[in-house]
């Protein structure tokens, strides 16, 4: 005679079976999510933004030469830094202050200071929210780039885009939730858009790489010239039946479920991606807006236009990388001018285009590098890495336009007021997307992990 009840039997019989109904409802919901891990999901609170476009300036733009105007630095050019410089900087960096070689002016109703490096972007300052007290730990590119992209300097962790898609799914089931255009191969490489221990469905999909002109960049293996779609569908159905049968035999494995879904998504992408990456139907005015078919803006302009097209199509997280060009240990003036000419018009065009299409209100645009640069000279005419204080900016997606938050000291060396750590930035990005960084967790190896680890605060003061 049976003398005990299983949990399922108890739920069926107790309290008129309401517990069983609740359990089966949750089980059905979990099964549906497992069957389609990219299905749209509600966040923890109402979102200000529906998607993020990250414009990554790989190498570290100089804050004191772009958006963080320091009159004292200009006045004391050639003098000695009056306090101790940061430790662990590269060899050859002394204490001689080096004024910016570019003039700054105030723009817009906000009166924000912008250097002459960015004449087109300067026209949009009333849409920009500058964070001027950024700081991080990574002294080297490898450390800082990984922390920017994954929240960790030296461990394998999921990237920001993967966390966003894990939390929210995607709005378009025929496209990946996370796309990275011409990503860097160095300083973390694929880890910067990898899923790490999250299910495979949440990894970023790369289009080209930093060494590939975007005009010829494609998602690899997006088409099969040897088989028709009908033939591929029959092949895939057979393979998926084997995968599902194996998954059932072992009692379910999210890695296999992720593979099954990724195969289905890849099949659907054959029809959707080529249309999206074909910009030939864009108007001449739009191409001109982004600086396409012009030197030196063509390549980055194409990346920015693709970012708008992916955002418009419902991709949650899009990264555009300007790699690896902003690391001016010497030759600051010539190289920063070249870099700015390549990106200034395309970024201004992206903001203009998003605004005209009504997309900027719920698209969060983020601009910046892994760190800034020192106000003291390295060698004759360079600047060293500076994670102690630098500038990033946001636009759209629920942030205050024409607003500056935080500050560095009078020379632009250390963040001193309303400091924002990289963990704080990540927490704030998630919050604007409707996600609480303390609740967005994933259990792995017996521990609950999150993007911000055990750190991070949401910077509510920058929100509109």
C-alpha positions, 0 to 999 in steps of 0.5 A, a space after each residue: 500500500 502506498 503511504 506517501 504522496 509525491 509533490 505533484 500528487 500533493 499539488 493535485 489533491 490539496 486545496 482543490 488542485 489550485 497548486 497544481 494548476 499554478 505549477 503547470 502554468 509555470 511549467 508551461 511558461 518555462 517550456 515555452 521560453 525554452 522552446 523559444 529563448 528569444 521570445 519577447 519578455 517583459 522587464 522588471 519595470 517599465 522601460 525607457 528604451 527598447 534597444 541600444 546602439 553602442 558606438 565603440 571607439 576602441 583604443 580610448 579617445 582623449 576626454 580633454 581633447 573632445 568633450 571635457 574642456 579644461 581651461 586650466 590645462 590650456 593655461 598651464 601647458 608645459 608645466 608640471 602636474 601639481 599632484 601625483 600621477 596614477 600608478 601602473 601607467 606605461 613607461 615614458 609618461 612624465 608629469 608635463 601637462 600638455 594642452 589640447 591642440 584643438 579649440 573648444 566652443 560652446 554649442 546649443 541651448 545647453 552651452 556644452 563645450 565640444 572641441 573642433 574635432 567634432 563639428 557635426 556632432 556638436 550640432 546635436 549637443 542638446 540631445 546628448 547626455 555627457 557622463 564626465 566622471 567615468 572611471 574603471 580599473 583596467 590599465 591595459 586595453 585587454 582589461 578595460 575592453 573586457 570590463 566595458 563589454 562584460 563587466 569583468 577584467 579577466 574572467 569569462 563572463 557574458 557580454 552586455 548584449 547577451 545579458 540584455 537579450 537574455 532578459 528581454 528576448 528580441 522583437 524580431 524572431 527572424 533576426 538575432 537579438 544582438 548584432 555586432 558590426 565589424 567587431 575587434 579581434 583583439 583585447 578579448 575578441 569574441 568574448 566581447 560579444 560572447 554568451 559565456 555560460 548563458 545559453 547559446 541563443 544569447 550570443 552576439 552575431 558578428 557581421 564581418 570583423 575589424 579587418 573587413 571593410 563593411 561594404 564586403 562584410 557578411 554574416 558567415 554561411 548565411 546562404 547555401 548556393 548548392 541547395 534550395 530552401 526546400 531542400 535545406 528545410 528537409 535536411 534541417 527537419 531531419 537534423 532537428 528531429 534527431 536533436 530533439 530525440 536526444 534531448 528528450 532521452 537525456 532529460 533536457 539540456 539548455 545547450 542542446 535547446 539553444 543549438 536547436 533554436 540557433 539552427 532555426 534562427 539561422 534558417 530564417 535569417 537567410 531571408 531576412 538578413 540579406 535584405 537588411 544588409 542591402 543598403 542599395 534602396 536607401 535614398 541618395 539623401 540618406 547615404 549622403 547624411 551618413 557620408 557613404 561613398 565619401 572619403 573618409 566616412 564611407 566605412 563607418 557611415 555604412 556601419 552606422 546606417 546598418 545599425 539604424 536598419 537593425 534597430 528599426 527591424 527590432 534588434 535589441 543590442 547593436 554594436 558598431 566598432 571603430 577599431 583599433 584607432 584611438 590609442 595615441 601614445 604618440 602623434 595625437 594631433 594627426 591621429 585623433 583628427 583622422 579618427 574624428 573625420 571618419 566618425 563625426 559625420 556618420 554619428 551625427 547622421 545616425 542621430 539625425 536619422 533616428 530622430 527623423 524616424 521617431 526612433 531616438 525616443 526609445 533607442 539608447 545610443 552610447 558612445 565611448 571607449 574603454 578609458 580616456 587619456 592623460 592630460 600629461 604628455 607621453 613622449 613628445 606628443 602623445 597621451 597615455 591610458 587614463 582609466 581614472 577619469 574620462 567621458 562617455 555620452 548617451 542619447 535618446 532612450 530616456 536620458 536627459 539631453 543637453 546635460 552633463 553629469 559628473 566631473 574630473 579635476 581641473 586638469 581632466 585626470 581623475 574623476 572627482 565629482 558624481 563619479 560613475 564606475 563601469 559597473 554603474 554604467 552597466 546598471 544604468 543601461 539595464 535600468 533604462 531597458 527595463 531591467 534591474 541589474 540586481 534581479 537579472 541573474 543566471 545560476 551557474 556552477 552553484 552561484 547566481 551571476 549578474 552583469 554587475 557582479 556584486 557592485 553597481 548603482 543606477 544613475 537616476 540623475 541622468 534620466 529624463 
